[in-house]
Amino acid sequence: MPALRQPVKRRRRFWIIWAIVAVFAVAAVVDWRRPPWQQASVRAYERTVLVTYRRVVKPITSSFVLCRFRPTCSHYSLQAVRWHGFPVGIWMTTKRLFRCLPWVAPGTLDPVPPPRPRRAPL
């Protein structure tokens, strides 16, 4: 009899996982609709990803990795996320990382573009 109950457990697990993902997706969308300085995802990104990078990864890689841009990519990412919000800031950071190529001169100035003013809702 336990073999017959196994598909029921799998279906139940699928729906539980789906519900959890849906809750997180709704929470993310609600968070991203707020201004960047009020987004919980921006604060979480600063506290987890950037702090971990600066304390763990940067000391290990600093002897053989040289940032070609000014400001550095971690500072650019922090500023982009703070100014533009989490989804746009992460997209800008990803584009910047893909622009880092061997023929880019070290010290190239590449600041974060200022945010466009938001239009008032009609």
Biopython code that builds the backbone (N, CA, C, O; Angstrom):
import numpy as np
from Bio.PDB.StructureBuilder import StructureBuilder

atoms = [
    (1, "MET", "N", (0.796, -1.199, 0.000)),
    (1, "MET", "CA", (0.000, 0.000, 0.000)),
    (1, "MET", "C", (0.850, 1.280, 0.000)),
    (1, "MET", "O", (0.420, 2.265, -0.600)),
    (2, "PRO", "N", (2.018, 1.324, 0.631)),
    (2, "PRO", "CA", (2.791, 2.562, 0.620)),
    (2, "PRO", "C", (3.192, 3.007, -0.789)),
    (2, "PRO", "O", (3.360, 4.202, -1.032)),
    (3, "ALA", "N", (3.344, 2.064, -1.713)),
    (3, "ALA", "CA", (3.729, 2.434, -3.079)),
    (3, "ALA", "C", (2.637, 3.260, -3.761)),
    (3, "ALA", "O", (2.944, 4.114, -4.592)),
    (4, "LEU", "N", (1.380, 3.021, -3.427)),
    (4, "LEU", "CA", (0.294, 3.786, -4.025)),
    (4, "LEU", "C", (0.211, 5.211, -3.466)),
    (4, "LEU", "O", (-0.266, 6.116, -4.151)),
    (5, "ARG", "N", (0.664, 5.409, -2.253)),
    (5, "ARG", "CA", (0.574, 6.726, -1.628)),
    (5, "ARG", "C", (1.736, 7.638, -2.056)),
    (5, "ARG", "O", (1.662, 8.848, -1.845)),
    (6, "GLN", "N", (2.770, 7.106, -2.632)),
    (6, "GLN", "CA", (3.936, 7.893, -2.991)),
    (6, "GLN", "C", (3.610, 9.009, -4.001)),
    (6, "GLN", "O", (4.070, 10.132, -3.792)),
    (7, "PRO", "N", (2.848, 8.771, -5.077)),
    (7, "PRO", "CA", (2.528, 9.874, -5.986)),
    (7, "PRO", "C", (1.750, 11.004, -5.312)),
    (7, "PRO", "O", (1.901, 12.166, -5.689)),
    (8, "VAL", "N", (0.934, 10.682, -4.337)),
    (8, "VAL", "CA", (0.186, 11.718, -3.617)),
    (8, "VAL", "C", (1.157, 12.621, -2.858)),
    (8, "VAL", "O", (0.989, 13.840, -2.841)),
    (9, "LYS", "N", (2.166, 12.027, -2.233)),
    (9, "LYS", "CA", (3.166, 12.807, -1.507)),
    (9, "LYS", "C", (3.959, 13.691, -2.471)),
    (9, "LYS", "O", (4.266, 14.839, -2.152)),
    (10, "ARG", "N", (4.286, 13.163, -3.636)),
    (10, "ARG", "CA", (5.025, 13.957, -4.625)),
    (10, "ARG", "C", (4.198, 15.150, -5.082)),
    (10, "ARG", "O", (4.719, 16.259, -5.200)),
    (11, "ARG", "N", (2.913, 14.929, -5.340)),
    (11, "ARG", "CA", (2.040, 16.030, -5.761)),
    (11, "ARG", "C", (1.924, 17.075, -4.665)),
    (11, "ARG", "O", (1.966, 18.276, -4.932)),
    (12, "ARG", "N", (1.781, 16.618, -3.443)),
    (12, "ARG", "CA", (1.670, 17.542, -2.315)),
    (12, "ARG", "C", (2.954, 18.354, -2.183)),
    (12, "ARG", "O", (2.895, 19.565, -1.974)),
    (13, "ARG", "N", (4.104, 17.715, -2.301)),
    (13, "ARG", "CA", (5.383, 18.407, -2.216)),
    (13, "ARG", "C", (5.509, 19.428, -3.340)),
    (13, "ARG", "O", (5.996, 20.537, -3.120)),
    (14, "PHE", "N", (5.073, 19.061, -4.541)),
    (14, "PHE", "CA", (5.109, 19.993, -5.673)),
    (14, "PHE", "C", (4.302, 21.243, -5.367)),
    (14, "PHE", "O", (4.772, 22.355, -5.608)),
    (15, "TRP", "N", (3.102, 21.081, -4.842)),
    (15, "TRP", "CA", (2.244, 22.239, -4.560)),
    (15, "TRP", "C", (2.782, 23.075, -3.404)),
    (15, "TRP", "O", (2.624, 24.296, -3.405)),
    (16, "ILE", "N", (3.404, 22.450, -2.433)),
    (16, "ILE", "CA", (4.000, 23.202, -1.331)),
    (16, "ILE", "C", (5.165, 24.043, -1.849)),
    (16, "ILE", "O", (5.278, 25.221, -1.509)),
    (17, "ILE", "N", (6.020, 23.453, -2.659)),
    (17, "ILE", "CA", (7.147, 24.195, -3.233)),
    (17, "ILE", "C", (6.635, 25.308, -4.131)),
    (17, "ILE", "O", (7.150, 26.425, -4.085)),
    (18, "TRP", "N", (5.639, 25.023, -4.940)),
    (18, "TRP", "CA", (5.066, 26.045, -5.817)),
    (18, "TRP", "C", (4.503, 27.205, -5.009)),
    (18, "TRP", "O", (4.680, 28.363, -5.389)),
    (19, "ALA", "N", (3.834, 26.915, -3.910)),
    (19, "ALA", "CA", (3.258, 27.968, -3.057)),
    (19, "ALA", "C", (4.353, 28.828, -2.432)),
    (19, "ALA", "O", (4.214, 30.048, -2.357)),
    (20, "ILE", "N", (5.432, 28.203, -1.988)),
    (20, "ILE", "CA", (6.543, 28.956, -1.403)),
    (20, "ILE", "C", (7.176, 29.872, -2.438)),
    (20, "ILE", "O", (7.452, 31.036, -2.150)),
    (21, "VAL", "N", (7.408, 29.357, -3.639)),
    (21, "VAL", "CA", (7.975, 30.180, -4.712)),
    (21, "VAL", "C", (7.038, 31.334, -5.053)),
    (21, "VAL", "O", (7.498, 32.455, -5.268)),
    (22, "ALA", "N", (5.749, 31.080, -5.104)),
    (22, "ALA", "CA", (4.776, 32.137, -5.410)),
    (22, "ALA", "C", (4.782, 33.221, -4.341)),
    (22, "ALA", "O", (4.702, 34.406, -4.663)),
    (23, "VAL", "N", (4.877, 32.834, -3.082)),
    (23, "VAL", "CA", (4.922, 33.825, -1.992)),
    (23, "VAL", "C", (6.166, 34.701, -2.115)),
    (23, "VAL", "O", (6.082, 35.921, -1.972)),
    (24, "PHE", "N", (7.317, 34.086, -2.379)),
    (24, "PHE", "CA", (8.541, 34.869, -2.537)),
    (24, "PHE", "C", (8.484, 35.764, -3.767)),
    (24, "PHE", "O", (8.983, 36.889, -3.732)),
    (25, "ALA", "N", (7.889, 35.287, -4.844)),
    (25, "ALA", "CA", (7.773, 36.101, -6.058)),
    (25, "ALA", "C", (6.882, 37.320, -5.812)),
    (25, "ALA", "O", (7.213, 38.429, -6.230)),
    (26, "VAL", "N", (5.778, 37.116, -5.149)),
    (26, "VAL", "CA", (4.883, 38.241, -4.842)),
    (26, "VAL", "C", (5.577, 39.229, -3.909)),
    (26, "VAL", "O", (5.464, 40.441, -4.091)),
    (27, "ALA", "N", (6.293, 38.716, -2.917)),
    (27, "ALA", "CA", (7.016, 39.599, -1.992)),
    (27, "ALA", "C", (8.083, 40.410, -2.740)),
    (27, "ALA", "O", (8.277, 41.591, -2.451)),
    (28, "ALA", "N", (8.771, 39.781, -3.695)),
    (28, "ALA", "CA", (9.793, 40.491, -4.461)),
    (28, "ALA", "C", (9.163, 41.589, -5.313)),
    (28, "ALA", "O", (9.676, 42.707, -5.356)),
    (29, "VAL", "N", (8.075, 41.289, -5.981)),
    (29, "VAL", "CA", (7.417, 42.293, -6.826)),
    (29, "VAL", "C", (6.916, 43.456, -5.983)),
    (29, "VAL", "O", (7.059, 44.613, -6.376)),
    (30, "VAL", "N", (6.333, 43.161, -4.836)),
    (30, "VAL", "CA", (5.858, 44.231, -3.942)),
    (30, "VAL", "C", (7.037, 45.068, -3.466)),
    (30, "VAL", "O", (6.949, 46.294, -3.410)),
    (31, "ASP", "N", (8.138, 44.409, -3.125)),
    (31, "ASP", "CA", (9.330, 45.130, -2.663)),
    (31, "ASP", "C", (9.900, 46.010, -3.772)),
    (31, "ASP", "O", (10.303, 47.143, -3.508)),
    (32, "TRP", "N", (9.939, 45.518, -4.988)),
    (32, "TRP", "CA", (10.554, 46.255, -6.091)),
    (32, "TRP", "C", (9.712, 47.424, -6.558)),
    (32, "TRP", "O", (10.212, 48.282, -7.286)),
    (33, "ARG", "N", (8.447, 47.487, -6.161)),
    (33, "ARG", "CA", (7.602, 48.625, -6.522)),
    (33, "ARG", "C", (7.867, 49.837, -5.630)),
    (33, "ARG", "O", (7.468, 50.954, -5.960)),
    (34, "ARG", "N", (8.536, 49.616, -4.512)),
    (34, "ARG", "CA", (8.868, 50.721, -3.618)),
    (34, "ARG", "C", (10.086, 51.466, -4.140)),
    (34, "ARG", "O", (10.813, 50.931, -4.978)),
    (35, "PRO", "N", (10.331, 52.683, -3.672)),
    (35, "PRO", "CA", (11.539, 53.402, -4.073)),
    (35, "PRO", "C", (12.789, 52.630, -3.628)),
    (35, "PRO", "O", (12.739, 51.910, -2.631)),
    (36, "PRO", "N", (13.899, 52.768, -4.346)),
    (36, "PRO", "CA", (15.101, 51.980, -4.043)),
    (36, "PRO", "C", (15.580, 52.093, -2.592)),
    (36, "PRO", "O", (16.039, 51.104, -2.021)),
    (37, "TRP", "N", (15.483, 53.263, -1.998)),
    (37, "TRP", "CA", (15.994, 53.419, -0.635)),
    (37, "TRP", "C", (15.102, 52.739, 0.405)),
    (37, "TRP", "O", (15.488, 52.651, 1.570)),
    (38, "GLN", "N", (13.938, 52.264, 0.020)),
    (38, "GLN", "CA", (13.049, 51.557, 0.944)),
    (38, "GLN", "C", (12.966, 50.056, 0.651)),
    (38, "GLN", "O", (12.231, 49.343, 1.335)),
    (39, "GLN", "N", (13.685, 49.572, -0.327)),
    (39, "GLN", "CA", (13.593, 48.167, -0.711)),
    (39, "GLN", "C", (14.398, 47.286, 0.251)),
    (39, "GLN", "O", (15.571, 47.549, 0.516)),
    (40, "ALA", "N", (13.760, 46.257, 0.758)),
    (40, "ALA", "CA", (14.435, 45.299, 1.638)),
    (40, "ALA", "C", (15.477, 44.498, 0.859)),
    (40, "ALA", "O", (16.501, 44.104, 1.418)),
    (41, "SER", "N", (15.221, 44.256, -0.424)),
    (41, "SER", "CA", (16.176, 43.493, -1.230)),
    (41, "SER", "C", (17.485, 44.247, -1.408)),
    (41, "SER", "O", (18.541, 43.621, -1.498)),
    (42, "VAL", "N", (17.446, 45.575, -1.461)),
    (42, "VAL", "CA", (18.672, 46.373, -1.575)),
    (42, "VAL", "C", (19.497, 46.217, -0.303)),
    (42, "VAL", "O", (20.707, 46.002, -0.371)),
    (43, "ARG", "N", (18.860, 46.324, 0.840)),
    (43, "ARG", "CA", (19.583, 46.185, 2.109)),
    (43, "ARG", "C", (20.142, 44.768, 2.267)),
    (43, "ARG", "O", (21.263, 44.593, 2.744)),
    (44, "ALA", "N", (19.373, 43.771, 1.871)),
    (44, "ALA", "CA", (19.851, 42.389, 1.968)),
    (44, "ALA", "C", (21.040, 42.158, 1.040)),
    (44, "ALA", "O", (21.988, 41.464, 1.408)),
    (45, "TYR", "N", (20.996, 42.733, -0.158)),
    (45, "TYR", "CA", (22.104, 42.612, -1.110)),
    (45, "TYR", "C", (23.367, 43.254, -0.543)),
    (45, "TYR", "O", (24.454, 42.685, -0.637)),
    (46, "GLU", "N", (23.219, 44.431, 0.042)),
    (46, "GLU", "CA", (24.374, 45.108, 0.628)),
    (46, "GLU", "C", (24.984, 44.282, 1.751)),
    (46, "GLU", "O", (26.203, 44.127, 1.831)),
    (47, "ARG", "N", (24.126, 43.755, 2.613)),
    (47, "ARG", "CA", (24.607, 43.038, 3.798)),
    (47, "ARG", "C", (25.175, 41.663, 3.487)),
    (47, "ARG", "O", (26.078, 41.199, 4.183)),
    (48, "THR", "N", (24.668, 41.009, 2.463)),
    (48, "THR", "CA", (25.115, 39.634, 2.211)),
    (48, "THR", "C", (26.135, 39.563, 1.079)),
    (48, "THR", "O", (27.283, 39.178, 1.301)),
    (49, "VAL", "N", (25.730, 39.925, -0.111)),
    (49, "VAL", "CA", (26.588, 39.722, -1.279)),
    (49, "VAL", "C", (27.811, 40.627, -1.246)),
    (49, "VAL", "O", (28.937, 40.143, -1.370)),
    (50, "LEU", "N", (27.615, 41.919, -1.081)),
    (50, "LEU", "CA", (28.751, 42.835, -1.140)),
    (50, "LEU", "C", (29.691, 42.673, 0.050)),
    (50, "LEU", "O", (30.909, 42.727, -0.118)),
    (51, "VAL", "N", (29.151, 42.478, 1.235)),
    (51, "VAL", "CA", (30.018, 42.293, 2.399)),
    (51, "VAL", "C", (30.819, 40.997, 2.255)),
    (51, "VAL", "O", (32.011, 40.969, 2.558)),
    (52, "THR", "N", (30.173, 39.936, 1.798)),
    (52, "THR", "CA", (30.882, 38.670, 1.583)),
    (52, "THR", "C", (31.964, 38.836, 0.530)),
    (52, "THR", "O", (33.082, 38.351, 0.707)),
    (53, "TYR", "N", (31.649, 39.507, -0.550)),
    (53, "TYR", "CA", (32.645, 39.729, -1.600)),
    (53, "TYR", "C", (33.835, 40.514, -1.058)),
    (53, "TYR", "O", (34.984, 40.133, -1.281)),
    (54, "ARG", "N", (33.570, 41.595, -0.356)),
    (54, "ARG", "CA", (34.661, 42.451, 0.112)),
    (54, "ARG", "C", (35.493, 41.804, 1.216)),
    (54, "ARG", "O", (36.684, 42.094, 1.325)),
    (55, "ARG", "N", (34.906, 40.943, 2.031)),
    (55, "ARG", "CA", (35.650, 40.319, 3.130)),
    (55, "ARG", "C", (36.302, 38.996, 2.760)),
    (55, "ARG", "O", (37.328, 38.629, 3.332)),
    (56, "VAL", "N", (35.708, 38.268, 1.799)),
    (56, "VAL", "CA", (36.218, 36.928, 1.488)),
    (56, "VAL", "C", (36.889, 36.879, 0.118)),
    (56, "VAL", "O", (38.054, 36.496, 0.012)),
    (57, "VAL", "N", (36.166, 37.261, -0.924)),
    (57, "VAL", "CA", (36.660, 37.078, -2.286)),
    (57, "VAL", "C", (37.756, 38.090, -2.633)),
    (57, "VAL", "O", (38.791, 37.709, -3.180)),
    (58, "LYS", "N", (37.548, 39.343, -2.330)),
    (58, "LYS", "CA", (38.498, 40.395, -2.711)),
    (58, "LYS", "C", (39.899, 40.161, -2.133)),
    (58, "LYS", "O", (40.871, 40.285, -2.878)),
    (59, "PRO", "N", (40.053, 39.827, -0.834)),
    (59, "PRO", "CA", (41.407, 39.579, -0.330)),
    (59, "PRO", "C", (42.116, 38.413, -1.038)),
    (59, "PRO", "O", (43.335, 38.434, -1.205)),
    (60, "ILE", "N", (41.360, 37.420, -1.443)),
    (60, "ILE", "CA", (41.966, 36.266, -2.111)),
    (60, "ILE", "C", (42.386, 36.614, -3.533)),
    (60, "ILE", "O", (43.454, 36.197, -3.981)),
    (61, "THR", "N", (41.568, 37.366, -4.240)),
    (61, "THR", "CA", (41.820, 37.632, -5.660)),
    (61, "THR", "C", (42.567, 38.936, -5.928)),
    (61, "THR", "O", (42.924, 39.201, -7.076)),
    (62, "SER", "N", (42.814, 39.755, -4.917)),
    (62, "SER", "CA", (43.409, 41.070, -5.152)),
    (62, "SER", "C", (44.835, 41.001, -5.690)),
    (62, "SER", "O", (45.307, 41.966, -6.291)),
    (63, "SER", "N", (45.526, 39.890, -5.489)),
    (63, "SER", "CA", (46.902, 39.800, -5.983)),
    (63, "SER", "C", (46.978, 39.546, -7.490)),
    (63, "SER", "O", (48.005, 39.829, -8.107)),
    (64, "PHE", "N", (45.909, 39.016, -8.093)),
    (64, "PHE", "CA", (45.982, 38.739, -9.526)),
    (64, "PHE", "C", (44.810, 39.297, -10.334)),
    (64, "PHE", "O", (44.766, 39.103, -11.548)),
    (65, "VAL", "N", (43.863, 39.983, -9.696)),
    (65, "VAL", "CA", (42.744, 40.592, -10.416)),
    (65, "VAL", "C", (42.826, 42.099, -10.215)),
    (65, "VAL", "O", (42.887, 42.587, -9.087)),
    (66, "LEU", "N", (42.827, 42.824, -11.326)),
    (66, "LEU", "CA", (42.880, 44.279, -11.284)),
    (66, "LEU", "C", (41.622, 44.825, -11.928)),
    (66, "LEU", "O", (41.311, 44.497, -13.073)),
    (67, "CYS", "N", (40.899, 45.655, -11.198)),
    (67, "CYS", "CA", (39.685, 46.231, -11.751)),
    (67, "CYS", "C", (40.059, 47.280, -12.788)),
    (67, "CYS", "O", (40.888, 48.152, -12.527)),
    (68, "ARG", "N", (39.446, 47.193, -13.963)),
    (68, "ARG", "CA", (39.770, 48.096, -15.057)),
    (68, "ARG", "C", (38.969, 49.389, -15.015)),
    (68, "ARG", "O", (39.329, 50.363, -15.676)),
    (69, "PHE", "N", (37.905, 49.407, -14.258)),
    (69, "PHE", "CA", (37.023, 50.565, -14.246)),
    (69, "PHE", "C", (37.141, 51.334, -12.933)),
    (69, "PHE", "O", (37.552, 50.799, -11.904)),
    (70, "ARG", "N", (36.772, 52.583, -13.007)),
    (70, "ARG", "CA", (36.602, 53.443, -11.829)),
    (70, "ARG", "C", (35.193, 53.965, -11.860)),
    (70, "ARG", "O", (34.819, 54.528, -12.889)),
    (71, "PRO", "N", (34.381, 53.841, -10.853)),
    (71, "PRO", "CA", (34.612, 53.144, -9.598)),
    (71, "PRO", "C", (34.723, 51.635, -9.824)),
    (71, "PRO", "O", (34.352, 51.123, -10.880)),
    (72, "THR", "N", (35.236, 50.942, -8.821)),
    (72, "THR", "CA", (35.372, 49.491, -8.943)),
    (72, "THR", "C", (33.997, 48.848, -9.112)),
    (72, "THR", "O", (32.975, 49.480, -8.845)),
    (73, "CYS", "N", (33.978, 47.628, -9.542)),
    (73, "CYS", "CA", (32.702, 46.966, -9.839)),
    (73, "CYS", "C", (31.828, 46.801, -8.594)),
    (73, "CYS", "O", (30.605, 46.904, -8.685)),
    (74, "SER", "N", (32.433, 46.549, -7.440)),
    (74, "SER", "CA", (31.614, 46.404, -6.232)),
    (74, "SER", "C", (30.996, 47.740, -5.828)),
    (74, "SER", "O", (29.841, 47.783, -5.405)),
    (75, "HIS", "N", (31.753, 48.829, -5.952)),
    (75, "HIS", "CA", (31.199, 50.154, -5.657)),
    (75, "HIS", "C", (30.135, 50.539, -6.686)),
    (75, "HIS", "O", (29.107, 51.120, -6.339)),
    (76, "TYR", "N", (30.388, 50.215, -7.943)),
    (76, "TYR", "CA", (29.412, 50.481, -8.997)),
    (76, "TYR", "C", (28.104, 49.740, -8.704)),
    (76, "TYR", "O", (27.018, 50.306, -8.824)),
    (77, "SER", "N", (28.226, 48.469, -8.320)),
    (77, "SER", "CA", (27.044, 47.658, -8.032)),
    (77, "SER", "C", (26.261, 48.238, -6.866)),
    (77, "SER", "O", (25.035, 48.338, -6.925)),
    (78, "LEU", "N", (26.958, 48.618, -5.816)),
    (78, "LEU", "CA", (26.291, 49.195, -4.647)),
    (78, "LEU", "C", (25.563, 50.482, -5.025)),
    (78, "LEU", "O", (24.411, 50.684, -4.640)),
    (79, "GLN", "N", (26.229, 51.341, -5.769)),
    (79, "GLN", "CA", (25.613, 52.605, -6.164)),
    (79, "GLN", "C", (24.442, 52.372, -7.121)),
    (79, "GLN", "O", (23.409, 53.029, -6.993)),
    (80, "ALA", "N", (24.581, 51.460, -8.066)),
    (80, "ALA", "CA", (23.505, 51.180, -9.019)),
    (80, "ALA", "C", (22.270, 50.626, -8.312)),
    (80, "ALA", "O", (21.146, 51.016, -8.629)),
    (81, "VAL", "N", (22.471, 49.732, -7.369)),
    (81, "VAL", "CA", (21.342, 49.147, -6.646)),
    (81, "VAL", "C", (20.675, 50.200, -5.759)),
    (81, "VAL", "O", (19.450, 50.237, -5.648)),
    (82, "ARG", "N", (21.475, 51.046, -5.135)),
    (82, "ARG", "CA", (20.902, 52.095, -4.284)),
    (82, "ARG", "C", (20.134, 53.139, -5.098)),
    (82, "ARG", "O", (19.081, 53.603, -4.663)),
    (83, "TRP", "N", (20.637, 53.505, -6.249)),
    (83, "TRP", "CA", (20.001, 54.549, -7.061)),
    (83, "TRP", "C", (18.818, 54.042, -7.871)),
    (83, "TRP", "O", (17.797, 54.721, -7.973)),
    (84, "HIS", "N", (18.952, 52.844, -8.449)),
    (84, "HIS", "CA", (17.971, 52.352, -9.412)),
    (84, "HIS", "C", (17.077, 51.241, -8.889)),
    (84, "HIS", "O", (16.126, 50.851, -9.566)),
    (85, "GLY", "N", (17.359, 50.720, -7.697)),
    (85, "GLY", "CA", (16.585, 49.603, -7.180)),
    (85, "GLY", "C", (17.253, 48.283, -7.509)),
    (85, "GLY", "O", (18.191, 48.226, -8.304)),
    (86, "PHE", "N", (16.759, 47.225, -6.888)),
    (86, "PHE", "CA", (17.423, 45.929, -6.999)),
    (86, "PHE", "C", (17.438, 45.350, -8.416)),
    (86, "PHE", "O", (18.521, 45.047, -8.916)),
    (87, "PRO", "N", (16.300, 45.180, -9.085)),
    (87, "PRO", "CA", (16.362, 44.506, -10.391)),
    (87, "PRO", "C", (17.157, 45.294, -11.428)),
    (87, "PRO", "O", (17.952, 44.707, -12.163)),
    (88, "VAL", "N", (16.962, 46.591, -11.502)),
    (88, "VAL", "CA", (17.679, 47.405, -12.493)),
    (88, "VAL", "C", (19.160, 47.494, -12.127)),
    (88, "VAL", "O", (20.021, 47.414, -13.003)),
    (89, "GLY", "N", (19.457, 47.658, -10.838)),
    (89, "GLY", "CA", (20.849, 47.741, -10.402)),
    (89, "GLY", "C", (21.629, 46.469, -10.679)),
    (89, "GLY", "O", (22.791, 46.525, -11.081)),
    (90, "ILE", "N", (20.997, 45.320, -10.466)),
    (90, "ILE", "CA", (21.662, 44.047, -10.761)),
    (90, "ILE", "C", (21.876, 43.897, -12.268)),
    (90, "ILE", "O", (22.918, 43.404, -12.701)),
    (91, "TRP", "N", (20.903, 44.315, -13.056)),
    (91, "TRP", "CA", (21.050, 44.260, -14.512)),
    (91, "TRP", "C", (22.201, 45.160, -14.966)),
    (91, "TRP", "O", (22.991, 44.762, -15.821)),
    (92, "MET", "N", (22.303, 46.358, -14.409)),
    (92, "MET", "CA", (23.391, 47.278, -14.765)),
    (92, "MET", "C", (24.746, 46.697, -14.355)),
    (92, "MET", "O", (25.727, 46.827, -15.087)),
    (93, "THR", "N", (24.798, 46.062, -13.192)),
    (93, "THR", "CA", (26.038, 45.442, -12.726)),
    (93, "THR", "C", (26.448, 44.298, -13.642)),
    (93, "THR", "O", (27.626, 44.154, -13.969)),
    (94, "THR", "N", (25.488, 43.490, -14.053)),
    (94, "THR", "CA", (25.785, 42.378, -14.959)),
    (94, "THR", "C", (26.322, 42.891, -16.289)),
    (94, "THR", "O", (27.291, 42.347, -16.819)),
    (95, "LYS", "N", (25.700, 43.932, -16.832)),
    (95, "LYS", "CA", (26.194, 44.510, -18.085)),
    (95, "LYS", "C", (27.611, 45.051, -17.915)),
    (95, "LYS", "O", (28.444, 44.912, -18.812)),
    (96, "ARG", "N", (27.880, 45.657, -16.781)),
    (96, "ARG", "CA", (29.210, 46.197, -16.523)),
    (96, "ARG", "C", (30.245, 45.078, -16.455)),
    (96, "ARG", "O", (31.338, 45.217, -17.004)),
    (97, "LEU", "N", (29.921, 43.984, -15.796)),
    (97, "LEU", "CA", (30.856, 42.869, -15.711)),
    (97, "LEU", "C", (31.171, 42.290, -17.086)),
    (97, "LEU", "O", (32.301, 41.871, -17.340)),
    (98, "PHE", "N", (30.176, 42.262, -17.978)),
    (98, "PHE", "CA", (30.425, 41.754, -19.327)),
    (98, "PHE", "C", (31.188, 42.753, -20.196)),
    (98, "PHE", "O", (31.736, 42.378, -21.233)),
    (99, "ARG", "N", (31.228, 44.019, -19.784)),
    (99, "ARG", "CA", (32.025, 45.018, -20.522)),
    (99, "ARG", "C", (33.491, 44.974, -20.123)),
    (99, "ARG", "O", (34.324, 45.587, -20.791)),
    (100, "CYS", "N", (33.824, 44.273, -19.066)),
    (100, "CYS", "CA", (35.203, 44.193, -18.589)),
    (100, "CYS", "C", (35.976, 43.219, -19.485)),
    (100, "CYS", "O", (35.909, 42.002, -19.310)),
    (101, "LEU", "N", (36.699, 43.776, -20.432)),
    (101, "LEU", "CA", (37.428, 42.980, -21.410)),
    (101, "LEU", "C", (38.908, 43.356, -21.382)),
    (101, "LEU", "O", (39.260, 44.429, -20.892)),
    (102, "PRO", "N", (39.774, 42.494, -21.897)),
    (102, "PRO", "CA", (41.225, 42.754, -21.809)),
    (102, "PRO", "C", (41.664, 44.057, -22.474)),
    (102, "PRO", "O", (42.663, 44.639, -22.051)),
    (103, "TRP", "N", (40.968, 44.527, -23.479)),
    (103, "TRP", "CA", (41.410, 45.736, -24.173)),
    (103, "TRP", "C", (40.904, 47.029, -23.536)),
    (103, "TRP", "O", (41.191, 48.116, -24.036)),
    (104, "VAL", "N", (40.153, 46.922, -22.434)),
    (104, "VAL", "CA", (39.726, 48.117, -21.707)),
    (104, "VAL", "C", (40.901, 48.596, -20.866)),
    (104, "VAL", "O", (41.475, 47.827, -20.094)),
    (105, "ALA", "N", (41.255, 49.855, -21.016)),
    (105, "ALA", "CA", (42.393, 50.405, -20.287)),
    (105, "ALA", "C", (42.088, 50.475, -18.786)),
    (105, "ALA", "O", (40.992, 50.874, -18.394)),
    (106, "PRO", "N", (43.057, 50.088, -17.948)),
    (106, "PRO", "CA", (42.841, 50.218, -16.498)),
    (106, "PRO", "C", (42.592, 51.681, -16.121)),
    (106, "PRO", "O", (43.239, 52.586, -16.647)),
    (107, "GLY", "N", (41.662, 51.895, -15.219)),
    (107, "GLY", "CA", (41.334, 53.239, -14.778)),
    (107, "GLY", "C", (40.276, 53.925, -15.612)),
    (107, "GLY", "O", (40.048, 55.123, -15.442)),
    (108, "THR", "N", (39.619, 53.202, -16.514)),
    (108, "THR", "CA", (38.578, 53.788, -17.363)),
    (108, "THR", "C", (37.410, 54.250, -16.494)),
    (108, "THR", "O", (36.898, 53.494, -15.668)),
    (109, "LEU", "N", (37.003, 55.484, -16.690)),
    (109, "LEU", "CA", (35.901, 56.037, -15.920)),
    (109, "LEU", "C", (34.578, 55.517, -16.476)),
    (109, "LEU", "O", (34.304, 55.653, -17.668)),
    (110, "ASP", "N", (33.767, 54.925, -15.616)),
    (110, "ASP", "CA", (32.464, 54.382, -16.003)),
    (110, "ASP", "C", (31.499, 54.553, -14.835)),
    (110, "ASP", "O", (31.203, 53.583, -14.136)),
    (111, "PRO", "N", (31.004, 55.772, -14.611)),
    (111, "PRO", "CA", (30.108, 55.990, -13.469)),
    (111, "PRO", "C", (28.710, 55.435, -13.720)),
    (111, "PRO", "O", (28.329, 55.156, -14.857)),
    (112, "VAL", "N", (27.971, 55.283, -12.654)),
    (112, "VAL", "CA", (26.579, 54.847, -12.736)),
    (112, "VAL", "C", (25.753, 55.998, -13.301)),
    (112, "VAL", "O", (25.842, 57.115, -12.791)),
    (113, "PRO", "N", (24.946, 55.757, -14.345)),
    (113, "PRO", "CA", (24.101, 56.836, -14.848)),
    (113, "PRO", "C", (23.065, 57.235, -13.800)),
    (113, "PRO", "O", (22.536, 56.380, -13.088)),
    (114, "PRO", "N", (22.778, 58.523, -13.706)),
    (114, "PRO", "CA", (21.789, 58.947, -12.704)),
    (114, "PRO", "C", (20.401, 58.404, -13.051)),
    (114, "PRO", "O", (20.081, 58.197, -14.222)),
    (115, "PRO", "N", (19.594, 58.178, -12.032)),
    (115, "PRO", "CA", (18.248, 57.662, -12.310)),
    (115, "PRO", "C", (17.384, 58.707, -12.991)),
    (115, "PRO", "O", (17.495, 59.905, -12.730)),
    (116, "ARG", "N", (16.524, 58.223, -13.868)),
    (116, "ARG", "CA", (15.567, 59.121, -14.514)),
    (116, "ARG", "C", (14.463, 59.451, -13.529)),
    (116, "ARG", "O", (14.058, 58.595, -12.743)),
    (117, "PRO", "N", (13.973, 60.675, -13.561)),
    (117, "PRO", "CA", (12.870, 60.997, -12.645)),
    (117, "PRO", "C", (11.630, 60.178, -12.999)),
    (117, "PRO", "O", (11.317, 59.959, -14.170)),
    (118, "ARG", "N", (10.949, 59.741, -11.970)),
    (118, "ARG", "CA", (9.722, 58.959, -12.177)),
    (118, "ARG", "C", (8.585, 59.891, -12.549)),
    (118, "ARG", "O", (8.461, 60.997, -12.021)),
    (119, "ARG", "N", (7.769, 59.422, -13.460)),
    (119, "ARG", "CA", (6.566, 60.190, -13.816)),
    (119, "ARG", "C", (5.493, 59.965, -12.767)),
    (119, "ARG", "O", (5.368, 58.880, -12.199)),
    (120, "ALA", "N", (4.738, 60.992, -12.527)),
    (120, "ALA", "CA", (3.623, 60.864, -11.587)),
    (120, "ALA", "C", (2.502, 60.071, -12.254)),
    (120, "ALA", "O", (2.235, 60.252, -13.442)),
    (121, "PRO", "N", (1.849, 59.195, -11.496)),
    (121, "PRO", "CA", (0.738, 58.437, -12.098)),
    (121, "PRO", "C", (-0.404, 59.369, -12.494)),
    (121, "PRO", "O", (-0.660, 60.378, -11.836)),
    (122, "LEU", "N", (-1.073, 59.015, -13.567)),
    (122, "LEU", "CA", (-2.168, 59.855, -14.062)),
    (122, "LEU", "C", (-3.400, 59.741, -13.230)),
    (122, "LEU", "O", (-4.405, 60.389, -13.522)),
]
sb = StructureBuilder()
sb.init_structure("model")
sb.init_model(0)
sb.init_chain("A")
sb.init_seg("    ")
for serial, (resi, resn, name, xyz) in enumerate(atoms, 1):
    if name == "N":
        sb.init_residue(resn, " ", resi, " ")
    sb.init_atom(name, np.array(xyz, "f"), 0.0, 1.0, " ", f" {name:<3s}", serial, name[0])
structure = sb.get_structure()
